[in-house]
């Protein structure tokens, strides 16, 4: 496994997930973080992501944006997704 994306608006939760990943012993090259769905969508369009942990209840997230993220996950570059 190479690249993980964490999408979470709460900084402490994002950092906690990152810490658990780093302590897991799973070989990870890159852990990317973002605090909103819009940034996540841009990352997904530009880069291959192996695993994404995402919060689906974030401020200012609209149904259309959530649908775009989910369509990107289903059709493009994410191998595994965990919804928090």
C-alpha positions in Angstrom: 0.0 0.0 0.0 1.4 3.4 -0.9 -0.9 6.4 -0.5 -3.6 7.1 2.0 -6.0 10.1 2.0 -7.7 11.2 5.2 -10.7 13.5 4.7 -11.9 14.9 8.0 -12.9 18.4 9.1 -11.9 18.0 12.7 -8.1 18.3 13.1 -7.8 16.1 16.2 -9.7 13.2 14.6 -7.6 13.6 11.4 -4.4 13.5 13.5 -5.6 10.5 15.4 -6.4 8.6 12.3 -2.9 9.5 10.9 -1.2 8.3 14.1 -3.1 5.0 14.0 -2.1 4.5 10.4 1.6 5.2 11.1 1.6 2.8 14.1 -0.2 0.0 12.2 2.9 -1.4 10.6 1.3 -1.3 7.2 3.8 0.0 4.6 2.6 3.5 3.6 4.6 5.9 1.5 2.3 8.9 1.8 -0.4 10.0 4.1 -2.3 13.0 2.7 -4.8 15.0 4.7 -7.5 17.5 3.8 -10.3 19.1 5.8 -13.1 19.3 3.2 -14.7 17.4 0.4 -13.8 20.0 -2.3 -10.1 19.5 -1.6 -10.5 15.8 -1.5 -12.2 15.8 -4.9 -9.3 17.8 -6.4 -6.8 15.4 -5.0 -8.7 12.4 -6.3 -8.8 13.9 -9.8 -5.0 14.5 -9.8 -3.5 11.6 -7.9 -4.0 7.9 -7.4 -5.1 7.0 -3.9 -4.9 3.5 -2.5 -7.1 4.0 0.6 -9.3 6.9 1.7 -10.8 7.4 5.2 -13.5 10.0 4.9 -16.1 11.7 7.1 -19.4 12.3 5.3 -20.7 14.8 7.8 -18.7 17.9 7.3 -19.8 21.6 7.3 -20.6 23.1 3.9 -20.7 19.8 2.1 -23.5 19.7 -0.4 -25.2 16.7 -1.9 -23.7 17.4 -5.4 -20.2 17.5 -4.0 -20.7 14.3 -2.1 -22.0 12.6 -5.2 -19.0 13.8 -7.1 -16.6 12.4 -4.6 -18.5 9.1 -4.5 -18.5 8.9 -8.3 -14.8 9.5 -8.4 -14.2 6.8 -5.8 -16.3 4.3 -7.8 -14.8 5.1 -11.2 -11.3 6.2 -10.8 -8.4 5.9 -8.5 -9.4 4.7 -5.0 -8.9 1.0 -4.2 -10.4 1.0 -0.7 -12.6 3.5 1.2 -13.7 3.7 4.8 -16.5 6.1 5.7 -16.3 7.4 9.2 
